Amino acid sequence: MSTDENGPPSGGVLIVAAHPDDEVLGCGGVAARYAANGQRVNILILAEGATARDKVRSGGGMSAEVMALRDAAGAAAKVLGAKPPQFVGLPDNRMDTVPMLEVAKYVEEAVERIRPALIYTHHGGDLNIDHRITHQAVITACRSLPDSCVDAVYAFETLSSTEWSSNGTGPGFRPTRFVAIGDVLDQKLLALKCYETEMRDFPHARSMKAVEAQAALRGAEAGVTAAEAFEVVREIVRDA
C-alpha cells in the first residue's frame, strides 16, 4: 500500500472515465499531484453524460447539456493541470447498447496515441452500467502484451455509484492503494465546482461535503489527513 505519489514513468497518465465529472470524483487529487510534478495527465471520457435524463433519449445528440458538460470538463481539467479532455460521445447510461469491441477500440486508440505508463479507470463492480463497461473496455484494451506501454492499471471509486452497488452487481470495492491528497484536496474541490449541474446538496453522496468526508475517511484508513483510494488491477515493476 502506498500513501504517496512519486510520479509515473515518462509515458504519463491516462484517466479513462465514463462520464464528465467521474474523472474528478475518482482521482482528481491524484491527477493534480501528477500534474504538479510535471507529468502529462490525459483524460478520455467515453459517454456524453446527459441524455439519460431526457424524456426522449436521442442517442447522444449534441444537446446544449452535452456541450455544457464538455465545457465543464475542460474547465475542471485546467484547474487540475491536466490536458484538455478527449470525448468519444457514447450514449449516456446506454453503453451496453454499443458492442464491447467498439468501446475497447476507442480506448486502444487513445493508448496507442498517448502511450501512457499508468491508467486510472472505474471499479468493475459499480452500480452504473457505463462504469462497469468502461472498466471492462480498459482491461480489454490494456492486455499484458509484450509491446504494451502500460505498467499499471488502477481502479477508482465514484461516489453515488461504487457504494450503491450490491453483491449481485459484482465484487465490492476493496482499496489496496492509498494516495495522500491533503495538499491538493482544495484543488479537487475547485475542479468539482466546475460541474455545478452534476453536484448535489448534502446528504447526497455526490455533494461537496460527502467528497470531503470520503477523503477524510480514506485518509484515516491510511494514516494521513486526506486520501484517494484505489484497487490495484495490475502493476508491473520493471526495475526491482
Summary of the structure (lengths in Angstrom):
residues: 240
radius of gyration: 16.5
end to end distance: 16.2
largest distance: 54.9
contacts: 845
relative contact order: 0.19
helix: 39%
strand: 17%
